[in-house]
Amino acid sequence: MNAKAIARLGIPGSLVARAGVMVGEARRAGVAADDVRRILTGLVATPETFGADPHFGPLAAALAELRATESAAIATLRPRDEPVPWRQWGTDIDPAAVAQMEAAMRLPVAVAGALMPDAHVGYGLPIGGVLATEQAVVPYAVGVDIACRMKLSVLDLPPEWLDTQADRLTAALEAETRFGVGAEFGRNDGVTRSRPREHPVLDEDWCVSPVTQRFRDRARLQLGTSGSGNHFVEFGTFSVAADEAGTLGLAAGTYLALLSHSGSRGTGAAVCEHYSRIALDRCRDLPPSMRHLGWLPLDSAPGREYWAAMSLMGRYAAANHACIHRHVAEHLGARVILDVENHHNFAWQEEHLVDGVRRAVVVHRKGATPAAAGVLGIIPGSMATPGYLVRGRGVAASLDSASHGAGRRMSRTKARQSYRWKDVRAALAAGGVRLISAGLDEAPFAYKDIASVMAAQADLVHTTARFDPRLVKMAPDGEQPED
């Protein structure tokens, strides 16, 4: 019985995937197809009478809970007449992104917000948007690429290698990373058959959601890959100033470092798609301007499932980066002497001061870096401009957040229409950057000025070190963006 057949019996779309898993298990246990249809038909009519069914009891309970929460939620979907307080950093922000933020602040579950200086338009919440809610999670406020993150490894190799051993560094990236929408290890790449990467994250419970259960095998093959869009793996110089010497456990000077940016790949996107659809269906009475801001109560079955799946995707994204950095370092025979990483598409349960009262909230940072007092984070620029290792100042009005990068100043389509490769290559050559692969839509001119972005948030973070890209690898031109 396929998903369409299950849906025709009256199972809500948000439960079809879970029902499909249970149907498969029941059939393998010897339950006839006609009996499965009979049980599901009765379960849709009166789910409370099927709670003890050995195969479909959990589905009955979930359907009963869904109906109860939907009934209770109807009266709570009306947007606020006025937005809750929020603050903006920076002025070079698309008015459409500001309008998205304003709409998010009118959600009934919203309690506070902030907009970072790299902000631009996204689905529902703008990229660079920070949203605090009360006991609710908004899938599109986390983002499609759940747990997209940064990782920096400073290596014990001489920085002169960027000039004298560039081919060797390039070979390490080519051998130990994979880019593109369907990028995987463990399949024939046209030349050799690579082996899947290994990491303890694959031994965790992937049955926390029917989506993660279904996608585990794909996640195994995509472990250690970077996908497409603005994701990258690059070598560059890491500069520590004299007044920061010792704060990072490093002496002042210049080092060779590896920097990567990517997330949870196809599995994370599938989790977002599945639970966003549930949230949008649940909140379908929201006005068009808030259409993609549907939320899931944390005490609901889909809310608990999404949170567990999102958390797993956080650990999986971290494992992706761990594999990339470990294998590149081993390929070069290098040792890591500093390791820093952070999410920037995620939701956290935190305590913040709201209306003068310290309270527990869910903080969504969609393209925003955690910046609590003393917390290290990485804010990249573009393929031709520097990035920064920063330490958060813990500003309450920003919900302990900062930007996640320079931020786009134009769309991918406009970038492809506006620039030519000769312009990009000239800019890269001027900065001493060697480009292995990338799309024209990632041209450095498509991004805001990172210096201006950092100046706009000087009250949010303190810069501790600088990374200058020198050897850059991204998905080849023409790949569908996944960021």
C-alpha angles and dihedrals in degrees: 000000000000130000094266092053091049091049091050089060089062102263107148116249092245090061101039095094092050091046090052091056091050092047090054092049092047093050091049088051090057103263109148120240092242090052090051090054091047092050094047092048091053092043091056090051098046112004092173091069093056100055092111096047107128093222106027104027093106090049091052091050092048092050092049091049092046092053092047094049093045091053091049092045098055092082093047100055097083110114119238116265089229129029120250114250117285137161135220128214118203132016104231094087129129109252088227089062090050089051090052090052091049090052092050090053089060094060112121089233096047118109104166143349149182136201120216124220093249092059124142137158119298138159108296100328115042120247103265092034123135116198128183116198136179113250093324136102124212109206094203090049087061092046141232094276096057114209095005102177149171128242128187126190120185108207131208091238123113113261087228086077087079086071105026101035102030092128091053092050090047091051090053092054093045092050100041104038136057127203134190138070094283097032113153144159118226099048132093106271093194095270110041137001110248124208121242115255120250129223135151090245088080089061092059124100106281092176092083087104133017087236097056089043091054095044100044094103092051090047089054092055093044095049109123095021131117109208120204143288114065093345116123148164115209145164122225147141120289112205124198116191122223094250089056096047110129097014089094097033090255132107119242112276145075125304138179112252141181119220127187136183124190142106145211098320122209096342093055091049090051091051090051093048094049099047095037088058090052091048093047091049092049092050097036091133092066114113118263093258088060097038095119095045097081112144140204121220109238090228093056124093095246090044092054091045093050092048092051092046092046091050091050090050088053091057091043093052089050089051090052091057093042090056094047094049095042094050095044091049092047091047089057096039089239133149123223112234098175129025125185130165142162143178122238104178103057147094125239133191103231142152119247139167107257120175089346094306125103107230142163112260140164109246116203114197107189104184092344130118123231107248108175115155110296095000115137120227140168123235112184128199118202135295089281102035134065129265127208141226105219139185117219121242095204099237109186095207091059091048086242092300142129137181121292096218144323093304128221118283094189138026124263091249092052091047092054090048095046105047142047129208092248089063092049094047091050091053092047093048090051089056095043092246122151113205117208096180140335143138123264088238087069092060110143090238089066090068132076120254105278092208090058092047092051091047090052091057101038088122091056102050141018116222113234102171143358132232120202115193117230106159116034133187124182135152114299120264113281098033118135108252117247101182 
